[in-house]
Amino acid sequence: MRQLIYRAMHQSDDLVITFEYTDAKGATTHRVVSPIRFLAQDRFLALCLSREEPRQFYLERCQNVRLARAADFLMPVAMAG
């Protein structure tokens, strides 16, 4: 997972990542983000294309992380949940 995030960080014009994220309350949403940097071993900062603002994400709460072409998404991306 970290390798996919790292790759998207370094190819930010071309790649984003998609994943299901479970928040602290247990709610799961589908996210499309452009990663910015790792904040620590357990989390990263990214531009959330749904909320159109930076958010931090805990790696342990991310499921089904995949790379996607950035050109396939326009902001704001609907946040399905």
QUINORVEN-V817091 format. One record per run of one state. SS is the DSSP state (alpha for helix, beta for strand, coil for the rest). FROM is the first residue (numbers start at 0). TO is the last residue. If there is no record, write none. Layout:
# QUINORVEN-V817091
ss/from/to
SS/FROM/TO
SS/FROM/TO
This chain:
# QUINORVEN-V817091
ss/from/to
coil/0/0
alpha/1/9
coil/10/13
beta/14/21
coil/22/26
beta/27/39
coil/40/41
beta/42/47
coil/48/51
beta/52/57
alpha/58/60
beta/61/68
alpha/69/71
coil/72/80
